[in-house]
Each structure stands twice: as C-alpha cells, then as structure tokens.
Amino acid sequence: MRDHESPNTTRPADLVLTGGRVHTFDARDRTASAIAVTEGRITHVGEDADTTPLIGPDTRVIPLHGGAVLPGINDSHLHGVWLGAMWPHLLMDRLSGDGHPDPADAPPEPALRTTADRQAAILRTHELLASLGVTSYTEPGLGPGEDDGASGCFGSAALRDYAALAAQGRLTARVTALLLFGELDGPSSADAFAAGLRGFAAPAEVAGWFRVAGVKIFADGIPPMRSAWVCEPYPDGSHGSLLIDGDTAERRRERLAGMIRAAHAAGHQIGVHSTGDRTSAAVVAALRAALDEHPRPDARHYLIHGDLLHPDTLAEMAAAGIGLNTQPGITVATRHLLHDTLGPQTLARMCPTREALDAGIEVCLSSDAPVLTPDWRRGVVAAVTRTGVDGTVCGPEQRLALREALRAYTGTPARQDGAESWKGSLAPGMAADLCVLATDPFATEPTALPEIPITHTVVAGRVVYEKS
C-alpha cells in the first residue's frame, strides 16, 4: 500500500516499524510494510521508503524482518480479576481427554480480600496480556450483585480498583466493564436489578483506559449442566429454565424483558449471557421491543455465548443490530460432554459463527478467560478449524476464514466498545495499539498460529512487551 497518508515531516516519529506486513484491517483491508507512531497515535502507514523522512535521532526503529503487525488484540469477554487470581490454572484444564470434568485437577479457589489482592491480580493479568499482544478487553460483570461473593473477584470494589489503577497510569490494556446486579453464573432478582440501576454509582471513566459501558444479565446457565433453556429436551426430559426469579416460565420471561427494557431506557449497553435457543429467542425479542420503544442507534447490545441460535433468531438479531460474542474454543473443548447432553444433531449447530456472519451479525470472538486460555491465537485456530486436540471436528460448516477470525478479535470488538473511530484498525489518527508477530499469519497454516511468537506489544504508542 502506498500513499495511504503523506509522511508528516514536521517532526520525527517516536516509533517506526518497518520491513514486514502491516495488516490494517481498515474498511478496504489494505496492507503496508511500515507504520509510524507519534504521541500515542498512528501518523503514517505505508511503504518502507516512505518512513525515512520520519526517522529522527530519537526515533525508535523496530525492524520487522518479515514479521507482521496487527491491530492490538481486543479480547471482548475476559474476566481480568479472576484470571489474575487463577493463572496459570484454567477451568478447562479440569477436562479429561474425553471432555469430562476431572475432579483431581480442580483449580484453586481464589479469595481476594483486600484492595492490594485485587490490584495485584489485575496487574498480573495485564502483564500476561501484554505478552500475548492483547491491548483491550471487556471485564464482563463486576458489581454489587457479587459484593458478598466468596472469591472477591467480581464485586463492585474491583471496579474502583480498575479506576484507581487507570488513573495512576498503571494499566497496560484498555478496559471496558459491564455492571453486575445479580450473581455471576447465578440467579438474578428483577427487583435487585432495578434497585442497582437506580442507586449504584459506577466509578467515573478514565479516558481511553477504563469505562463502564453497561450491564450484564445472566439469562440462563450452560448446556453441559442442563441449565440452558432449550426447545428440545435434555436426555432426562428437562428443558432448563431462565435464571430470573419468578414462579412460572412466563413470569420469568416477563421479568427478564422488564430488566432489559429498564437497562436500555437508562442508556446502558446490555450484554446477556444466553446459551439455550429458547433463551436467546426470548432475549432477542426483549431487546427488539426495547429498541422499538426507545430507538437508540448506538445501543450495541449483544448476546454472550449464544451457543444455540435458531436461524430465525439470527435473522432477528441482524435486523436489530444485536451482536454475538462467542467462544468456539469452549464448544470444541467440551464437544464430548455436549454430545452426551445435546446429541450429535444439536451439537453440530453449536456456536454458529458462520451462520451468524452470513446473516449479517457482528461477531466477536473472545476467550472467557480463565475458562479458556487468554491466548487469542488458540481461539483463532478453534474458530478456523473447529477441531479439538484429538482431531475431532465440531461443526465444520461453522468455520471462519482466518481474516474473519482476526477481525473478530480486533475491529469488531472495537465496535462493541463503541470505539471503532479510534481503535481496532491501523490508519493515521488511530490509537497506536499494535500486536507484532514474528511471522505473517497469512503466510502459514492457521494451525501454526499458536507457535508464531509475539515479539512486541504497543499500547498508546508505548512498548509494553518486548520478547527477549
């Protein structure tokens, strides 16, 4: 790519990367060989020769040696405090070779009691994410609903810890948070949710580094536990149910719709944990009704996980601009367990990433760490191959192309954050958030991606990780 932006010769750049493949992920998916950064912003994207006038005596020049630059990775669903408390243990480490839980490999239960404990966990996560090229993430659920939680990882104090660390300039990744007015992975009270919306004061935004975007609602559980609300019965004849309080299915559905309506009217973005097909149909209907009642083009509501989605629900989501944030890696890792729970026909349409993209839905891929590893390279492989470690393929018709999967870790999450005007792609004026790889991922087999070293991570123009 040449002449993307004429070099600015009024002052030298702070940082120049040259001699590789710069994948911009802009609207035209252009590529270049060099990129320049000044004062935390990208000032030039073009060819190597174009950057020569930008190199001054104090410019740091990083030769790429044929490597690649991607927009900084945005993990749009990652439990940062919990990950820092758990690492290097992951929940999926408990699965045995046949995909069933192994009680002998239970990870330690975190118990963060103090501000120092929580902030140490956050900073540990940021150090880990910097080594993986992750420059932004969404912390999906912190708030008063978990203030009495045993782990200490999800309460409202963690919101204040994030804000404090951001104000002190100690974060190395940008954080978007969702408020939680019920239990994590547990039941919600419609009355408590309404009280939280009215009375809870979230910490103020720290521009560019920490922002509370909206709320998270747990609508149901998960298929392996038979707690997702599904149309077709489980082997025991049950269907699961919504996690919202109410003595009948219809009452629970009405209360869920009321919670969604109230949060939307209050101006919040809403992320709904929704896994069963019956749940997702109810959630999407409620979101559409709220949008019809109070039109808001910037709402950016989305389903979290969306394990089972009927084609009609996908069409409704696309029509309403409702996104999908999902993790093919969970489907791949639990395929044997899901086979026992749902049967092969249902399993084949789990996590319908291909169908969602083809329907026109904005799809974000994420790790849900510490459920899965925060290594996005493995998440990309799961989305592109849908293959487990034993070679079993789960839903091959839902495979994504490599470029689609990478966009779902960069540009689309920036849109989920309402930040696509300043991050998620590489162009002059955009934030200088970069993930630098030793080899161009488009020049290798997708399965080799996890073996490609990350050599540098740049956030706001600052190198926060450099491979020794």
C-alpha positions in Angstrom: 0.0 0.0 0.0 1.4 3.4 -1.0 0.3 6.9 -0.2 -2.1 5.9 2.5 -1.1 9.1 4.2 1.6 11.5 3.2 4.5 11.5 5.6 4.4 14.2 8.2 7.8 15.8 8.1 7.2 18.5 10.7 8.5 16.3 13.4 10.1 12.8 13.7 8.1 9.9 14.8 8.5 8.4 18.2 8.4 4.8 16.8 8.7 3.3 13.4 8.2 -0.4 12.5 9.4 -1.3 9.1 10.2 -4.3 6.8 7.2 -6.5 7.4 3.5 -6.9 6.6 1.2 -4.3 8.3 -2.4 -5.6 8.2 -4.5 -2.6 8.7 -8.0 -4.2 8.9 -9.4 -1.0 7.7 -12.5 -0.8 5.5 -10.5 -1.9 2.5 -8.3 -4.5 4.3 -5.2 -2.8 2.9 -1.7 -3.9 3.7 1.6 -2.0 4.0 5.2 -2.7 5.1 5.8 0.1 7.6 4.0 2.1 10.3 4.9 5.2 12.2 3.7 6.4 15.6 3.9 9.8 17.3 2.5 10.8 20.7 0.4 7.6 21.0 -1.2 7.9 17.6 -0.5 6.3 14.2 0.9 9.0 12.0 1.7 7.1 8.8 1.0 3.7 7.3 2.8 3.0 4.0 5.9 1.6 2.4 9.4 1.3 4.0 10.9 4.2 1.9 8.0 6.5 3.0 9.1 6.3 6.6 12.6 7.5 6.1 11.8 11.2 6.5 10.0 10.4 9.8 13.1 8.9 11.4 14.9 11.3 13.7 17.7 10.9 16.2 15.3 9.9 18.9 13.0 7.7 16.9 13.0 4.1 17.9 13.1 1.8 14.8 11.9 -1.8 15.1 12.8 -3.9 12.1 10.1 -6.5 11.5 12.3 -8.9 9.5 9.3 -10.0 7.5 7.0 -10.3 10.6 3.5 -8.8 10.8 1.7 -6.0 12.6 -1.9 -6.4 13.5 -4.2 -4.0 15.4 -3.9 -4.7 19.1 -6.0 -7.7 20.1 -9.2 -6.9 21.9 -10.5 -9.8 24.0 -14.1 -8.7 24.3 -15.1 -11.1 27.1 -12.3 -11.8 29.7 -12.6 -11.9 33.5 -9.4 -9.9 34.3 -9.5 -10.1 38.1 -10.4 -13.7 38.1 -7.8 -14.6 35.5 -5.1 -12.9 37.6 -6.2 -14.8 40.7 -6.3 -18.1 38.9 -3.4 -18.1 36.4 -1.8 -20.4 35.3 -4.8 -22.6 36.1 -7.8 -22.6 33.7 -11.3 -24.1 34.2 -10.9 -26.1 31.0 -7.8 -27.7 32.5 -10.2 -29.8 34.5 -11.5 -31.6 31.5 -10.1 -35.1 30.9 -9.2 -36.5 27.5 -12.8 -37.4 26.9 -14.0 -33.9 27.6 -15.5 -34.7 31.0 -14.5 -32.9 34.3 -11.7 -34.5 36.2 -12.1 -33.8 39.9 -8.4 -34.5 40.6 -7.5 -31.4 38.5 -9.6 -28.8 40.2 -8.0 -25.3 40.1 -7.5 -23.4 43.4 -10.4 -21.3 44.6 -9.4 -17.6 44.7 -10.1 -15.5 47.7 -9.2 -11.8 47.1 -9.9 -10.0 50.3 -8.1 -6.6 50.0 -7.5 -3.9 47.5 -3.9 -5.0 47.3 -5.0 -8.5 46.5 -7.4 -7.4 43.7 -5.0 -4.9 42.2 -2.2 -7.4 42.2 -4.4 -9.8 40.3 -5.3 -7.1 37.8 -1.7 -6.2 37.2 -0.8 -9.8 36.9 -3.4 -10.2 34.1 -2.1 -7.1 32.4 1.4 -8.4 32.4 0.2 -11.7 30.9 -2.0 -10.0 28.3 0.9 -7.7 27.2 2.9 -10.8 26.4 0.0 -12.0 24.2 -0.5 -8.8 22.2 -3.8 -8.0 23.9 -4.3 -4.3 24.2 -8.0 -4.1 25.2 -10.5 -6.3 26.9 -14.0 -6.3 28.4 -14.4 -7.3 32.0 -17.9 -8.8 31.7 -19.6 -8.5 35.1 -18.5 -6.6 38.2 -20.8 -5.1 40.7 -22.9 -5.2 43.9 -24.5 -8.5 42.9 -21.2 -10.1 43.8 -20.2 -7.9 46.8 -20.6 -10.9 49.1 -19.1 -13.4 46.7 -16.6 -15.9 48.1 -13.9 -15.2 45.5 -13.7 -11.5 45.8 -13.1 -11.3 42.0 -16.4 -9.8 40.8 -17.7 -7.3 43.4 -18.0 -3.5 43.0 -14.7 -3.0 44.8 -13.0 -4.3 41.7 -14.5 -1.5 39.6 -12.9 1.0 41.9 -9.6 -0.8 41.7 -9.6 -0.7 37.9 -10.4 3.0 38.0 -7.7 3.7 40.5 -5.1 1.8 38.5 -6.1 3.5 35.3 -5.9 7.0 37.0 -2.4 6.1 38.2 -1.3 5.1 34.6 -0.6 1.6 35.7 -2.8 -0.3 33.2 -1.2 -1.7 30.0 -4.5 -2.6 28.4 -7.7 -0.6 27.9 -10.7 -2.0 30.0 -14.4 -1.8 29.3 -16.6 -3.1 32.1 -20.2 -4.3 32.5 -22.1 -3.9 35.7 -23.4 -7.0 37.6 -26.5 -6.7 39.8 -27.0 -10.4 40.3 -24.8 -13.4 41.0 -22.1 -14.5 38.5 -23.5 -17.6 36.8 -26.4 -17.5 39.2 -29.9 -16.2 39.7 -31.0 -12.6 39.3 -33.7 -10.8 41.1 -35.6 -8.3 38.9 -36.2 -6.1 42.0 -32.5 -6.1 42.9 -31.6 -5.3 39.3 -34.0 -2.3 39.3 -32.5 -1.1 42.6 -29.0 -1.4 41.2 -29.9 0.6 38.1 -31.4 3.4 40.3 -28.9 3.5 43.1 -25.5 2.2 42.1 -22.8 4.8 41.2 -20.1 3.4 39.0 -16.6 4.9 39.0 -16.0 7.7 36.6 -14.4 6.9 33.2 -10.7 7.3 32.9 -10.5 8.5 29.3 -9.0 5.8 27.0 -8.3 3.4 29.7 -11.3 2.4 31.8 -15.0 2.8 31.1 -18.2 1.2 32.4 -20.3 0.7 29.3 -23.4 -1.0 30.6 -24.8 -4.1 32.3 -24.6 -7.8 32.1 -27.6 -10.1 32.7 -27.4 -13.9 33.3 -30.5 -15.2 31.5 -29.7 -18.9 31.8 -27.0 -21.4 32.6 -25.0 -23.6 30.3 -25.8 -26.7 28.2 -23.4 -29.1 29.9 -25.1 -28.5 33.2 -28.6 -28.8 31.6 -29.3 -25.3 32.9 -29.6 -23.6 29.4 -33.3 -23.1 28.5 -33.7 -25.2 25.3 -36.5 -26.2 23.0 -35.6 -29.8 22.6 -35.4 -31.7 25.9 -32.3 -33.0 27.5 -31.9 -36.8 27.9 -33.7 -36.6 31.2 -36.7 -34.8 29.7 -36.0 -31.4 31.2 -35.6 -28.2 29.3 -33.6 -25.9 31.7 -35.0 -22.5 32.6 -34.3 -18.8 32.9 -32.2 -17.7 35.9 -34.5 -14.8 36.6 -36.7 -15.0 39.6 -40.4 -16.0 39.0 -42.7 -18.9 39.8 -43.5 -19.7 36.2 -41.6 -19.7 32.9 -43.8 -16.9 31.6 -43.3 -14.8 34.7 -39.5 -15.3 34.5 -39.6 -14.3 30.8 -41.7 -11.1 31.6 -39.2 -10.1 34.3 -36.3 -10.6 32.0 -37.9 -8.4 29.4 -38.5 -5.8 32.1 -34.9 -5.8 33.2 -33.8 -5.4 29.6 -36.3 -2.6 29.0 -35.2 -0.7 32.1 -31.4 -1.0 31.3 -31.9 0.1 27.7 -34.1 3.1 28.7 -31.3 4.1 31.2 -28.8 4.3 28.3 -26.8 1.2 29.1 -25.3 -1.2 26.7 -26.6 -4.7 27.5 -24.6 -8.0 27.3 -26.8 -11.0 28.0 -25.4 -14.4 28.9 -27.7 -16.6 26.8 -26.9 -20.1 25.7 -30.1 -22.0 25.1 -32.1 -21.5 21.9 -35.3 -20.8 23.8 -33.5 -18.3 26.0 -31.9 -16.5 23.0 -35.2 -16.2 21.3 -36.7 -14.6 24.4 -33.7 -12.3 24.9 -33.7 -11.1 21.3 -37.5 -10.4 21.4 -37.0 -8.4 24.5 -34.1 -6.4 23.1 -36.0 -5.7 19.9 -39.0 -4.5 21.9 -36.8 -2.2 24.0 -35.2 -0.8 20.9 -38.6 -0.2 19.3 -39.9 1.6 22.4 -36.8 3.7 22.8 -34.8 3.8 19.5 -31.1 4.2 20.0 -28.8 3.5 17.1 -25.7 3.3 19.4 -27.0 0.7 21.8 -24.7 -2.1 20.6 -26.5 -4.8 22.7 -25.2 -8.3 22.3 -25.6 -11.9 23.3 -22.8 -13.6 25.2 -22.0 -17.2 24.2 -25.2 -17.8 22.0 -24.4 -21.5 22.0 -27.7 -22.5 20.3 -29.3 -20.0 17.9 -32.2 -20.8 15.6 -31.9 -19.3 12.1 -35.0 -17.1 12.8 -33.3 -15.7 15.9 -30.2 -14.9 13.9 -32.3 -13.1 11.4 -33.9 -11.1 14.2 -30.5 -10.2 15.6 -29.2 -9.0 12.3 -32.3 -6.9 11.7 -32.0 -5.2 15.1 -28.2 -4.8 15.1 -27.7 -7.2 18.0 -24.2 -8.6 18.2 -22.8 -12.0 19.1 -19.9 -12.5 21.5 -18.9 -16.2 21.4 -16.1 -18.7 22.0 -15.8 -21.6 19.6 -13.0 -22.9 21.8 -15.5 -23.8 24.5 -17.6 -25.8 22.1 -14.5 -27.6 20.8 -13.2 -28.3 24.3 -16.5 -29.7 25.6 -17.7 -31.4 22.5 -17.7 -34.9 24.1 -19.6 -33.7 27.1 -22.0 -31.8 24.8 -22.5 -34.8 22.7 -23.8 -36.7 25.7 -26.0 -33.8 26.8 -27.4 -32.5 23.5 -26.9 -35.2 20.9 -25.0 -35.0 17.7 -27.5 -33.1 15.6 -27.8 -30.3 18.1 -24.0 -30.3 18.8 -23.4 -29.7 15.0 -25.1 -26.3 15.2 -23.4 -25.1 18.4 -21.7 -21.7 18.3 -23.0 -20.9 14.8 -20.3 -18.4 13.8 -20.5 -18.9 10.1 -24.3 -18.7 10.1 -24.1 -15.5 12.2 -21.7 -13.7 10.0 -23.6 -14.8 6.8 -26.8 -13.4 8.4 -25.1 -10.0 8.8 -24.4 -10.2 12.6 -21.3 -8.6 14.0 -19.4 -11.5 15.6 -16.8 -11.0 18.3 -14.5 -13.9 19.4 -13.3 -14.0 22.9 -11.6 -16.2 25.5 -13.9 -16.0 28.6 -10.6 -16.5 30.4 -9.9 -18.1 32.8 -12.4 -20.6 31.3 -10.1 -20.8 28.3 -6.6 -19.5 27.8 -6.3 -15.8 27.0 -4.1 -16.8 24.1 -6.2 -15.4 21.2 -4.1 -17.4 18.8 -5.7 -20.6 20.1 -9.1 -19.0 19.9 -8.5 -18.2 16.2 -7.5 -21.7 15.5 -10.6 -23.0 17.1 -12.8 -20.7 15.0 -11.0 -21.5 11.8 -10.7 -25.3 12.2 -13.4 -26.2 14.8 -11.0 -29.1 15.7 -10.1 -30.5 19.1 -6.8 -31.8 20.2 -7.8 -35.3 19.4 -8.7 -34.3 15.8 -12.4 -34.4 16.3 -14.2 -31.7 14.3 -17.2 -30.0 15.8 -19.4 -28.1 13.4 -17.1 -27.8 10.3 -19.8 -25.8 8.5 -19.3 -23.1 11.0 -15.7 -22.5 10.3 -14.4 -18.9 9.7 -11.7 -17.7 7.4 -8.5 -16.5 9.1 -9.2 -12.9 8.2 -12.7 -13.1 9.6 -11.5 -14.6 12.8 -8.8 -12.0 13.2 -11.3 -9.2 12.6 -13.5 -10.7 15.3 -10.6 -10.2 17.7 -9.8 -6.6 16.5 -12.1 -4.4 14.6 -15.5 -5.9 15.6 -14.7 -5.7 19.4 -13.8 -2.1 18.9 -17.3 -1.6 17.5 -18.7 -3.5 20.5 -16.9 -0.9 22.6 -18.3 2.0 20.6 -14.6 2.8 19.8 -14.2 2.0 16.2 -13.4 5.6 15.4 -10.2 5.4 17.3 -9.1 1.8 17.7 -9.4 -1.6 16.1 -7.7 -0.8 12.8 -4.4 0.8 11.7 -4.7 4.1 10.0 -3.4 7.7 10.6 -5.1 9.2 13.6 -6.0 5.9 15.2 -4.6 4.8 18.6 -1.2 3.2 18.3 -2.2 -0.2 19.8 -0.2 -2.9 18.0 0.3 -6.6 18.1 3.6 -7.6 16.4 4.2 -11.2 15.3 7.5 -12.8 14.2 5.8 -14.3 11.1 2.9 -13.2 8.9 0.0 -15.4 10.0 -1.4 -15.2 6.4 1.8 -16.9 5.2 1.4 -20.0 7.3 -1.1 -22.7 8.0 -3.7 -21.4 10.5 -2.9 -24.3 12.8 0.6 -23.0 13.2 -0.6 -19.6 14.6 0.0 -20.5 18.3 3.6 -21.2 17.5 4.2 -17.8 16.0 6.0 -15.7 18.7 4.6 -12.3 19.6 7.6 -10.0 19.6 6.2 -6.7 20.7 3.0 -5.2 22.1 2.4 -1.5 21.8 -0.3 0.4 23.6 -0.9 4.1 23.1 2.5 4.2 21.3 4.3 2.7 24.3 6.1 -0.7 24.0 4.6 -2.6 26.9 6.1 -6.0 25.9 9.2 -7.0 24.0 10.2 -10.6 23.6 13.7 -11.1 24.9 
